[in-house]
Amino acid sequence: MVSLVRAALRLNCVSSTTLKNAFNCSTKFNHLDDVYRWRQKSNQQQHRLATGIASARNSRSEKKSKTYLLITIAGVTIGYMIFLNPSGVEGKAKQEITTVPQPVTLNTAQDDEETYRKWHATERTDLPTYKIDDVHEHNSLENKVWVTYGIGVYDITDFIPKHPGSDKIMLGAGNAIDPFWAIYQQHNTKEILTLLEQFRIGNIRLEDNVGTDDMDSTWAHEPKRHPILKPTSERPFNAEPPITLLANSFYTPNDFFYVRNHLPVPVIEAESYELEIEIETPKAQTSETSKILTLADIKALPKHSVTAAIMCGGNRRSEMTEVKAVKGLSWNAGAVGNASWSGARLRDLLIAMGVKSNESLHVVFEGADLDPTASPYGASIPLSKAIDERGDVILAYEMNGKPLSRDHGFPIRVIVPGTVGARNVKWLTRVTVTDEESSSHWQQNDYKGFSPSTDWDTVDFTKSPAIQAMPVTSAICSPNVGEKVKISPEGFIIARGYAWSGGGRRIVRVDITANKGETWYVADLEQEDLPDGRHYGWSLWTVHIPVDKSLRGQEIEIWSKAVDSAYNVQPESFHNIWNLRGVLSNAYHRVKVTLS
């Protein structure tokens, strides 16, 4: 009970209107884990803890805008969010500090990982030393904007006006980023650390250093993964299977299904799990505005199954990067999988609560995975999709007939068939019907497409809608890049792959060429026999490509392009669909092989 109260106080703390109040409130806690445990064990008792929490939820959108203490240190050079707020952890363990007699000289050509990873933990004897109070005072453009990382003090004032999210950056001015980079470890790259060090103006006193050693427990309970998965990042864990495995089975084996995590995997006990459903707008015309369901309650509802492919918005990003660098995980074509999902229909629950269809409303989903400000991963979809009988949105507890694994959302994740993977929120704890779409970073400032001419100096995320349905795409799973392919006695080679289109659109054709488009061959499709508009699973394809036997020993390039039921077709190249986040990567898939 004590830890529960502490966590509730912590939540109020990060919802404060001033960063200073949040910082003072942080002394009530020893570990960020209190916040994680509170969120993961949310129940009715927690709702009764304080009227402050209940009233806060009535103005949740306004509160969230204040709790997302964001700063994008890398800005033009990177596209990731960096959250700022020293109250995220009260770490007393200090990082290992190295004192050098001479100033540190940045050698950006040097590839020694240990060197650039220790810049922030190395005292710069050529620079002055500041107290943490000095940093707190520099929290506005008038007084300059300072942040700290390790024992480094950084002045990012000149960077602020160049970034479109400057209002979010200013919420985090004058504080330490250490607790947040301990969570978002993808920032610890040479590119980003080099840029950060260029803003350095001094050192922080050792006694004021914000340590992160006590945050290791955040990652202590990560699930075990199949070794065949190839990580694109370790913390948070993101990985894809070898693409050659994907065409072997219509339903992707659970252990081989790609993993996309934005935050640490929460630990949730089935017995204490609860899902909160709230109706926050009178436009829904409901008589019942709140409901709390246990896992047993959800499993007692009529069971519905749907086959749906889930694809990361950044699938095939590595190919787009070959045109020009983008910001994001370097996915190949394996950030997709197809499964049979089973659970209760969200539509049934909403209708039982009296929700009426309204084209202007949204359904917001929140997970149990939290950032260091105790803000959950969030996303939203239109209510019209959630309440549509043909929408097939389900609260899934089974994947291919087995309980969800922790990496895939145990005990409940929402499955929104036909949409980008980012909307299929895992570890679901809250569903809200609202007037506005989710205010989360992943809905507002990520997973959006832009013109190839838009860069990080000119991007305005408010000008682009959040991705929902994904465009038509295909990929060649076999043969693999660089493989030696034997020509059969009959004079052909075999290629296999997958194709998929968002919005429930059926794949009607996959065209394959091995001579740069002079001749196309139509592949045979393996797919479900379902009506168009509800064709949410992928299609596997196989094709026999005739080749000239005289080409043995030479290299050829195989291309694939898919066509969906609306006759949408993949574009030929990435040059004209390039975008700064590397999403919606659906140009022809191309694989070079050598004939033998």
C-alpha positions in Angstrom: 0.0 0.0 0.0 2.9 2.4 0.8 4.4 1.9 -2.6 1.0 2.4 -4.2 0.6 5.8 -2.5 4.1 6.7 -3.5 3.4 5.9 -7.1 0.2 7.9 -7.0 2.1 10.8 -5.7 4.6 10.3 -8.4 1.9 10.5 -11.0 0.7 13.7 -9.6 4.2 14.9 -9.6 4.8 14.4 -13.3 1.5 16.0 -14.0 2.5 19.2 -12.3 2.4 22.4 -14.3 6.0 23.3 -13.5 9.1 21.4 -13.9 10.4 22.7 -10.6 7.5 21.1 -8.7 8.2 17.8 -10.5 11.8 17.9 -9.5 11.0 18.6 -5.8 8.5 15.8 -5.9 11.0 13.3 -7.1 12.6 13.0 -3.7 9.7 10.8 -2.6 11.0 7.9 -4.6 14.0 5.6 -4.7 13.3 3.8 -8.0 11.4 4.3 -11.2 10.1 0.7 -10.7 7.4 2.1 -8.3 5.8 3.8 -11.2 6.0 0.8 -13.4 4.5 -1.5 -10.8 1.7 1.0 -10.1 0.6 1.2 -13.7 0.9 -2.6 -14.3 -1.3 -3.4 -11.2 -3.9 -0.7 -11.9 -7.2 -1.6 -10.2 -10.2 0.0 -8.6 -8.4 0.6 -5.3 -5.9 2.8 -7.2 -8.8 4.8 -8.7 -10.0 5.5 -5.1 -6.6 6.5 -3.8 -7.1 10.2 -4.4 -9.7 12.5 -6.0 -6.8 14.2 -7.6 -6.1 11.3 -9.9 -9.7 11.0 -10.9 -10.1 14.6 -11.7 -6.8 14.5 -13.6 -8.2 11.9 -15.9 -11.1 14.2 -16.7 -8.6 16.6 -18.3 -6.2 13.9 -19.5 -5.4 15.5 -22.8 -4.2 18.7 -21.1 -2.3 16.8 -18.5 -0.5 14.7 -21.0 0.8 17.7 -22.9 2.5 18.7 -19.7 3.8 15.3 -18.7 5.6 14.6 -22.0 8.8 16.4 -21.1 10.4 16.1 -24.4 13.6 17.2 -26.0 15.1 16.3 -29.3 18.8 16.8 -28.8 19.7 15.4 -32.2 17.1 17.4 -34.1 18.0 17.8 -37.7 20.5 15.0 -37.5 18.2 12.6 -35.7 14.5 12.1 -35.4 14.1 10.5 -32.1 12.4 11.8 -29.0 14.5 12.4 -25.9 12.5 12.9 -22.7 13.8 15.3 -20.1 12.9 15.3 -16.4 15.3 14.5 -13.5 12.4 13.4 -11.3 12.3 10.2 -13.4 14.7 8.6 -11.0 16.5 9.6 -7.8 19.8 7.9 -8.6 22.6 8.3 -6.1 25.0 5.9 -7.8 27.4 7.9 -9.9 28.8 7.0 -13.3 32.4 6.1 -13.6 34.2 9.4 -14.1 37.5 9.8 -15.8 39.6 12.9 -15.2 42.0 13.8 -17.9 44.8 16.4 -17.7 44.1 17.8 -21.2 40.9 18.9 -22.9 39.0 16.3 -24.8 39.4 16.7 -28.6 36.5 15.4 -30.7 37.8 13.1 -33.4 34.7 12.3 -35.4 36.6 10.1 -37.7 37.6 7.8 -34.9 35.5 4.6 -34.6 36.6 3.7 -31.1 33.2 3.0 -29.5 34.5 3.3 -26.0 35.9 6.8 -26.7 32.6 8.5 -27.8 30.5 6.6 -25.3 32.6 8.1 -22.5 32.6 11.8 -23.6 29.6 12.6 -21.4 31.3 10.9 -18.4 34.7 12.6 -18.9 35.6 15.8 -17.2 36.5 18.6 -19.6 39.4 20.4 -17.9 39.1 23.2 -20.4 35.6 24.0 -19.4 34.1 25.4 -16.2 32.2 23.5 -13.5 28.6 24.3 -12.6 26.2 23.4 -9.8 22.9 21.8 -10.7 21.1 25.0 -9.5 22.9 26.8 -12.3 21.5 24.5 -14.9 17.9 24.8 -13.5 18.1 28.6 -13.9 18.8 28.2 -17.7 15.3 27.0 -18.7 14.2 29.7 -21.2 15.4 31.3 -24.4 15.9 34.5 -22.5 18.2 32.8 -19.9 19.5 30.2 -22.4 18.5 26.5 -22.4 20.9 24.1 -20.7 20.7 20.3 -20.1 23.0 17.8 -18.5 24.1 14.3 -19.5 26.6 12.5 -17.3 28.8 15.2 -16.0 28.5 17.3 -19.1 26.6 20.6 -19.3 25.2 21.4 -22.7 23.8 24.7 -24.1 21.2 24.0 -26.8 19.8 27.5 -27.0 20.7 28.0 -30.7 19.2 24.6 -31.6 15.8 25.4 -30.2 14.4 27.7 -32.9 15.5 25.2 -35.7 13.3 22.4 -34.4 9.5 22.2 -35.1 8.9 20.7 -31.6 10.5 23.6 -29.7 7.5 23.9 -27.4 8.1 20.3 -26.2 11.8 20.9 -25.8 11.2 24.0 -23.6 9.2 21.9 -21.2 12.3 20.0 -20.4 14.8 22.9 -20.3 17.2 23.0 -17.4 17.3 19.3 -16.5 19.1 16.0 -16.9 18.5 13.6 -19.8 20.4 10.6 -18.1 17.3 8.7 -16.9 15.7 8.9 -20.3 18.7 7.8 -22.3 18.9 4.8 -20.0 15.5 3.9 -21.4 16.0 5.1 -25.0 19.4 3.5 -25.6 19.2 3.9 -29.4 20.5 7.4 -28.8 23.9 6.1 -27.7 25.3 6.2 -31.2 28.4 7.9 -32.5 26.3 10.3 -34.7 24.1 11.5 -31.8 26.8 11.6 -29.1 29.1 13.6 -31.4 26.4 16.1 -32.1 25.6 16.4 -28.4 29.2 17.0 -27.4 29.4 19.9 -29.8 26.9 21.7 -27.5 29.0 21.1 -24.4 29.9 24.2 -22.3 31.0 22.7 -19.0 30.9 20.0 -16.3 28.4 19.4 -13.5 29.7 18.9 -9.9 30.1 15.2 -9.2 27.7 15.4 -6.3 25.0 16.7 -8.6 25.5 14.0 -11.3 22.3 12.1 -12.0 23.3 8.5 -12.0 21.4 5.7 -13.7 22.9 2.5 -12.2 19.7 1.9 -10.2 17.7 1.9 -13.4 19.2 -1.4 -14.6 16.2 -3.1 -13.0 14.0 -1.6 -15.7 15.5 -4.1 -18.1 15.9 -7.0 -15.6 12.7 -8.7 -16.5 12.9 -8.8 -20.3 11.5 -12.0 -21.8 13.7 -14.6 -23.5 13.7 -14.5 -27.3 14.4 -17.1 -29.9 18.0 -16.7 -31.0 17.0 -16.7 -34.7 15.6 -13.2 -34.3 18.0 -10.6 -35.5 17.9 -7.4 -33.4 17.8 -4.0 -34.8 18.1 -2.7 -31.2 18.6 -4.4 -27.9 17.0 -1.8 -25.5 14.2 -1.5 -26.2 14.3 -4.9 -28.0 13.4 -4.9 -31.7 14.1 -7.8 -34.0 13.1 -9.6 -37.1 13.4 -13.2 -38.4 15.5 -14.1 -41.4 13.2 -13.2 -44.3 13.7 -16.7 -45.8 11.5 -18.1 -43.0 8.5 -15.9 -43.7 7.3 -17.7 -46.9 7.5 -21.1 -45.3 4.3 -20.9 -43.3 1.0 -19.0 -43.9 0.8 -18.4 -40.2 4.1 -17.1 -38.8 5.3 -19.2 -35.9 4.9 -17.2 -32.7 8.6 -17.5 -31.8 9.6 -16.2 -35.2 7.2 -13.3 -35.3 9.0 -9.9 -35.4 9.2 -7.9 -32.2 8.6 -4.2 -32.1 8.9 -2.6 -28.6 9.1 1.1 -27.9 9.7 0.8 -24.1 10.7 -1.9 -21.6 8.4 -5.0 -21.6 6.1 -4.7 -18.5 5.6 -7.5 -16.0 1.8 -8.2 -15.7 0.2 -11.0 -13.7 -3.0 -12.4 -15.2 -4.8 -12.6 -11.9 -4.4 -8.8 -11.2 -4.8 -7.6 -14.8 -7.6 -5.1 -15.4 -8.7 -3.2 -18.5 -10.4 0.2 -18.1 -12.9 1.4 -20.7 -14.0 5.1 -20.4 -16.3 7.2 -22.5 -15.1 10.8 -22.3 -17.4 12.5 -24.7 -21.1 13.1 -24.7 -21.1 12.7 -28.5 -20.9 8.9 -27.9 -24.5 9.1 -26.4 -23.8 6.5 -23.7 -25.5 5.9 -20.4 -22.5 4.0 -19.1 -19.3 6.0 -19.1 -16.9 3.6 -17.3 -16.2 -0.1 -17.1 -13.4 -2.2 -15.6 -12.8 -5.7 -16.9 -10.6 -8.5 -15.6 -8.9 -11.0 -17.9 -11.6 -13.5 -16.9 -14.3 -11.0 -17.9 -12.8 -10.6 -21.3 -12.4 -14.3 -21.9 -16.1 -14.8 -20.9 -17.3 -12.7 -23.8 -18.0 -14.3 -27.2 -14.7 -15.3 -28.8 -13.9 -14.0 -32.2 -10.9 -14.9 -34.5 -9.4 -12.9 -37.3 -6.4 -13.6 -39.5 -4.3 -10.4 -39.7 -0.8 -9.5 -40.8 0.9 -7.0 -38.5 3.5 -4.8 -40.2 5.8 -2.2 -38.7 5.5 1.2 -40.3 9.3 1.1 -40.8 9.4 -2.3 -42.6 12.0 -2.3 -45.4 13.4 1.0 -44.1 16.9 -0.2 -44.9 16.1 -0.1 -48.6 14.9 3.5 -48.4 18.1 4.4 -46.6 20.1 3.4 -49.7 18.6 6.5 -51.4 19.3 8.9 -48.5 19.7 8.5 -44.8 16.6 8.4 -42.7 16.0 8.3 -38.9 14.7 5.0 -37.5 15.6 1.4 -36.9 17.1 -0.3 -39.9 14.5 -2.9 -40.6 14.9 -5.2 -43.6 11.7 -6.9 -45.0 11.1 -9.1 -42.0 9.2 -6.6 -39.7 5.9 -8.3 -40.6 4.1 -11.5 -39.6 0.8 -13.1 -40.2 -1.2 -14.8 -37.4 -4.7 -15.9 -36.3 -5.7 -13.7 -33.4 -8.5 -14.5 -31.0 -10.3 -12.5 -28.4 -13.4 -10.4 -27.6 -14.6 -7.9 -30.2 -14.2 -4.3 -29.1 -17.4 -3.5 -30.9 -19.4 -5.7 -28.7 -18.1 -4.0 -25.5 -18.7 -0.5 -26.9 -22.2 -1.2 -28.1 -23.0 -2.8 -24.7 -22.0 0.4 -23.1 -24.4 2.3 -25.4 -21.8 3.9 -27.7 -23.3 5.2 -30.9 -21.4 5.4 -34.2 -19.9 8.9 -34.9 -17.5 9.6 -37.7 -15.8 12.4 -35.7 -14.8 10.4 -32.6 -11.7 8.4 -31.8 -10.8 5.4 -29.7 -7.5 5.8 -27.8 -5.5 2.8 -26.6 -2.9 2.9 -23.8 -0.5 0.1 -22.8 1.2 -0.8 -19.6 4.6 0.0 -21.0 5.7 3.4 -19.6 8.2 6.0 -20.3 10.2 7.6 -17.4 7.4 10.2 -16.9 4.9 7.4 -16.2 3.2 8.2 -19.6 2.2 5.0 -21.4 2.7 4.1 -25.0 -0.5 5.3 -26.8 -2.2 5.3 -30.2 -5.7 5.7 -31.6 -8.0 4.8 -34.4 -11.3 6.3 -35.6 -14.3 5.1 -33.7 -15.8 4.2 -37.1 -13.2 1.4 -37.4 -13.6 0.2 -33.9 -17.4 -0.1 -34.0 -17.8 -1.4 -37.6 -19.1 -4.9 -37.8 -16.6 -5.5 -40.6 -13.8 -3.8 -38.7 -12.9 -6.9 -36.7 -11.1 -5.0 -34.0 -10.5 -7.4 -31.1 -9.0 -7.5 -27.6 -6.8 -10.5 -28.4 -5.5 -12.9 -25.8 -4.5 -15.7 -28.2 -2.0 -15.7 -31.1 -2.2 -18.8 -33.4 -4.2 -20.6 -30.7 -1.8 -19.9 -27.9 -1.8 -17.3 -25.1 0.0 -14.2 -26.1 3.7 -14.1 -25.2 5.0 -11.2 -23.2 6.8 -9.7 -26.2 3.5 -9.8 -28.1 1.3 -8.1 -25.5 0.4 -10.6 -22.7 -2.3 -10.7 -21.5 -4.2 -8.5 -23.9 -3.4 -6.5 -27.0 -5.7 -4.7 -29.4 -5.6 -6.1 -32.9 -6.7 -3.5 -35.5 -6.7 -5.5 -38.7 -5.4 -3.7 -41.8 -3.6 -0.9 -39.9 0.1 -0.1 -39.3 1.5 -2.1 -36.4 1.9 1.0 -34.2 -1.9 1.1 -33.7 -2.0 -2.5 -32.4 -1.2 -1.5 -28.9 0.2 -4.2 -26.6 -0.3 -4.8 -22.9 -3.5 -2.9 -23.2 -4.7 -1.2 -19.9 -7.0 1.5 -21.1 -9.5 2.2 -23.9 -11.1 5.7 -24.2 -13.7 7.1 -26.6 -12.8 10.7 -27.1 -13.3 13.8 -29.3 -9.6 13.9 -30.2 -7.1 11.3 -31.4 -4.3 10.2 -29.0 -2.0 12.9 -27.9 0.9 10.5 -27.6 4.2 11.1 -29.4 3.7 8.0 -31.5 0.4 9.3 -32.8 1.3 13.0 -33.2 5.0 13.2 -34.0 5.9 9.8 -35.5 4.4 7.3 -38.0 3.5 9.9 -40.5 4.6 10.3 -44.1 6.0 13.4 -45.8 7.2 14.7 -49.2 10.7 13.7 -50.3 11.6 17.5 -50.1 10.6 17.7 -46.4 13.6 17.6 -44.1 14.1 18.0 -40.3 14.4 21.8 -40.7 11.0 22.1 -42.4 8.9 19.2 -41.1 5.6 20.0 -39.4 4.0 16.9 -38.0 0.7 18.7 -37.6 0.4 18.9 -41.4 0.4 15.1 -42.0 -2.2 12.6 -40.8 -1.2 9.6 -38.7 -0.7 6.4 -40.7 -3.6 4.0 -40.4 -3.9 1.6 -43.3 -0.6 0.7 -44.9 0.1 0.8 -48.7 0.4 -2.3 -50.9 3.7 -4.1 -50.7 5.5 -7.3 -51.4 8.9 -8.9 -50.7 11.0 -11.7 -52.1 11.8 -14.2 -49.3 13.6 -16.8 -51.4 16.1 -16.7 -53.0 18.1 -14.4 -50.7 20.4 -11.6 -51.7 23.7 -12.9 -53.0 22.5 -16.5 -53.2 23.6 -18.9 -55.9 20.4 -20.2 -57.6 20.4 -23.4 -59.6 18.6 -23.4 -62.9 16.3 -26.4 -63.1 16.6 -28.9 -66.0 13.4 -27.4 -67.4 15.1 -24.0 -67.4 13.5 -22.0 -64.6 14.2 -20.8 -61.1 11.7 -20.6 -58.2 11.0 -17.5 -56.2 8.7 -17.1 -53.1 7.6 -14.2 -51.0 4.7 -12.4 -49.3 2.4 -9.6 -50.4 0.0 -7.5 -48.3 -2.1 -4.4 -48.5 -3.7 -2.4 -45.7 -7.4 -1.6 -45.2 -8.5 -5.2 -45.8 -7.7 -4.9 -49.5 -7.1 -8.3 -51.1 -4.0 -9.0 -53.2 -5.1 -9.7 -56.7 -1.7 -10.2 -58.4 2.0 -10.3 -57.8 4.2 -9.7 -60.8 7.8 -10.9 -61.0 10.5 -10.1 -63.5 14.1 -11.2 -63.8 15.1 -9.1 -66.7 14.3 -5.6 -65.4 10.7 -5.5 -66.6 11.0 -6.7 -70.1 9.0 -9.8 -69.2 6.7 -10.2 -66.2 5.4 -13.4 -64.7 2.3 -13.7 -62.5 2.8 -15.6 -59.3 0.5 -18.2 -57.8 -1.1 -17.0 -54.6 -1.8 -18.7 -51.3 -4.5 -16.6 -49.4 -7.7 -16.8 -47.5 -11.0 -16.8 -49.3 -12.5 -13.8 -47.7 -14.5 -10.8 -49.0 -12.6 -7.7 -50.1 -12.4 -5.2 -47.3 -11.9 -8.0 -44.7 -8.9 -9.5 -46.3 -6.5 -8.7 -43.5 -4.1 -11.6 -43.8 -1.1 -11.6 -46.1 -0.8 -13.6 -49.3 2.1 -15.9 -49.9 3.2 -16.3 -53.5 5.3 -18.7 -55.6 6.5 -18.2 -59.2 8.6 -20.2 -61.7 10.7 -17.8 -63.7 12.1 -19.0 -67.0 15.8 -18.1 -67.5 18.2 -18.7 -70.3 20.6 -21.5 -69.3 23.4 -19.6 -71.1 23.3 -17.1 -68.2 24.8 -19.5 -65.8 27.5 -17.8 -63.7 26.0 -14.4 -64.3 24.1 -12.1 -61.9 20.5 -11.3 -62.4 18.1 -9.1 -60.4 14.6 -10.3 -59.4 11.9 -7.7 -58.9 8.5 -8.1 -57.3 5.5 -5.8 -57.3 2.0 -6.5 -55.9 -1.4 -5.2 -57.0 -4.4 -5.0 -54.6 -8.1 -5.0 -55.2 -8.2 -1.3 -55.7 -5.5 -1.7 -58.3 -3.0 0.1 -56.1 0.5 -1.0 -57.2 3.9 -0.6 -55.7 6.0 2.3 -57.0 9.1 1.4 -59.0 11.7 3.0 -56.8 12.3 4.7 -53.5 13.5 7.9 -54.9 10.1 9.5 -55.2 8.6 8.1 -52.0 11.6 8.8 -49.7 10.6 10.4 -46.4 12.7 11.6 -43.4 11.3 8.8 -41.1 11.7 6.0 -43.6 8.1 4.8 -43.3 5.7 3.4 -45.9 8.7 1.8 -47.7 6.8 -0.1 -50.5 8.8 0.2 -53.7 9.6 -2.8 -55.9 11.5 -5.4 -53.9 14.7 -6.3 -55.6 17.1 -9.2 -55.0 20.3 -9.9 -56.9 21.3 -13.5 -57.3 23.9 -15.5 -59.3 22.7 -18.3 -61.6 24.4 -21.7 -61.4 
